[in-house]
Amino acid sequence: MGSTPRTSGERERAGAAEWAEFAAALAEVRDFVGDARGRPELRPLFVADGGVSARFDRPSPLPEAALPLKDALGELLGVLEAGYCNASHPNYHAYFAAKPRLEAVLGDFLGEALNQTPAAWRAGPGATAIESEVLAWLADFIGYPRGVGRWPGGVVVGGGHLANLCALKLARDRALGPEIQERGLHGAPPVAVYMSREGHFSIPRALDTLGHGRAALRSVEVDERGRLRPEALAAAIAADRAQGVVPLAIVAIAGTSGSGAIDPLAEIAEIAARERVWFHVDGAAGAAMAGLPACADAFSGIAGADSLTIDPCKWLFVPYGIGVLLVRDGESLLRAFPSSSHYWEELGEPDLYAMGPYGSRQVRTLGLWLLFRRLGAQGLRGLLGELLRLTSVLADRVEAAPELELLHRPELAVCAFRARVRGASAEANNRLNAELQRRLLEEGIAYVTNLDWRGTTYLRVGVNNYALCQGDIDRLVDGVISLSARIAGTAGPPDSRE
Ligand SMILES: Cc1ncc(COP(=O)(O)O)c(C=O)c1O
């Protein structure tokens, strides 16, 4: 095992042995995954035993000796079993992570097993073509214009953070001119980026990474639902211009990570056009819903964006590790990441490494392609519509329960509410909801997160799972009501009144 074959006969025998070992291991992986996904309720929502923590704190020594694949795999599956976050569980409602569709898993597996990369046409022409097609389909699916010209209207990256970083790079190059790529920031004017107070932390991170500093972010006031106030945006831009600050970009959020709020995109698009400022929409999670009739009003204006972030690994049910930046003008990406390689010949072929920050990379779009093809846009819209319907059912149930309080009617598939003991102090109710979050998980009832909304603690429920049904929503609500009664009943009298 592991020794280099010396003849073609030896190579064939070694290849056959490797394949046989792989096929047996694959069957074991299939069974493991089948159990985890098929009866997810039999697995804890979250487990990380002491052995897993110790392994993180003190990684074991480099193994010198070979091990049969069966044994190595057994050890690996053991670690995953002892440290596991069950995103396929019907009451996993954390973040935006979804149970991945198996078509998507299969496509990703295929790309990896064949080791194709869309970085260069010569290293994966099929993968490159599929990637370009997926970018066009994504744009069609959400009502964003397909890129013009020969190059795809977007770039595939590892997640929403990097997509947002690329967007700000494009905006920066346009506002300060392409010379900035050579000269750097020395002598450049101060700049500002505008985003609602509810926007995502990847934007200040990107400003730091690009060298402008986090102080370049203007956190714009929001309304009672957490949506950016256009008049406050216009005022902030005017104040900066008066001081000689160059507005770099306006970032609108289409689905905040907290409550799912969607900024008024059409009004923001107008301001951006009037001010000639780059308009970026961060729709990492929310943009997937943009093509649904129920969301048409909220997303009107999306087509006016210069760039848009969408993370298919959120509400498009593909595994982690794919974010997409769509742009109106694909060539702007070529200009933003000028490159020539000494190892990939310049043959006039579409080498996608020239359009983004990566060199070689995994092809992460085969899975998404297979998903679009298998379900069709109609089928995908059907799944997303069902998430919205179940979120609405959840909100109805919360409104009907006297011991619960809804933050506001959800627009997307995320719903925030809290348990509330009447007469208890604001602090006591905050503590109750923090403890509820922890105990819901500990007792295996549900994995929800906390949302701090203007000093009040809520439970935030992401309705992410395409296999969810109404009984799961009922179980969640009933679980919250009975657990909060138990906690409030044992917590002693409230210390002061709300
Ligand atoms: C609005 C928004 N933008 C950006 C991101 C960052 O995405 P990622 O974690 O894929 O980098 C998130 C993540 O949840 C998000 O909700």
The ligand as an SDF file (V2000), in Angstrom:
LIG
                    3D

 16 16  0  0  0  0  0  0  0  0999 V2000
  -26.5290   39.2970    4.6180 C   0  0  0  0  0  0  0  0  0  0  0  0
  -25.2950   38.4380    4.6750 C   0  0  0  0  0  0  0  0  0  0  0  0
  -24.1940   38.8130    4.0010 N   0  0  0  0  0  0  0  0  0  0  0  0
  -23.0510   38.1010    4.0140 C   0  0  0  0  0  0  0  0  0  0  0  0
  -22.9810   36.9160    4.7380 C   0  0  0  0  0  0  0  0  0  0  0  0
  -21.6720   36.1470    4.7740 C   0  0  0  0  0  0  0  0  0  0  0  0
  -21.7960   34.9210    4.1570 O   0  0  0  0  0  0  0  0  0  0  0  0
  -20.6710   33.7800    4.3500 P   0  0  0  0  0  0  0  0  0  0  0  0
  -20.8480   33.2700    5.7330 O   0  0  0  0  0  0  0  0  0  0  0  0
  -21.0070   32.7780    3.2860 O   0  0  0  0  0  0  0  0  0  0  0  0
  -19.3340   34.3980    4.1300 O   0  0  0  0  0  0  0  0  0  0  0  0
  -24.1020   36.4770    5.4690 C   0  0  0  0  0  0  0  0  0  0  0  0
  -24.0490   35.2500    6.2590 C   0  0  0  0  0  0  0  0  0  0  0  0
  -24.9810   34.8160    6.8620 O   0  0  0  0  0  0  0  0  0  0  0  0
  -25.2870   37.2550    5.4260 C   0  0  0  0  0  0  0  0  0  0  0  0
  -26.3820   36.8860    6.1110 O   0  0  0  0  0  0  0  0  0  0  0  0
  1  2  1  0
  2  3  1  0
  2 15  2  0
  3  4  2  0
  4  5  1  0
  5  6  1  0
  5 12  2  0
  6  7  1  0
  7  8  1  0
  8  9  2  0
  8 10  1  0
  8 11  1  0
 12 13  1  0
 12 15  1  0
 13 14  2  0
 15 16  1  0
M  END
$$$$
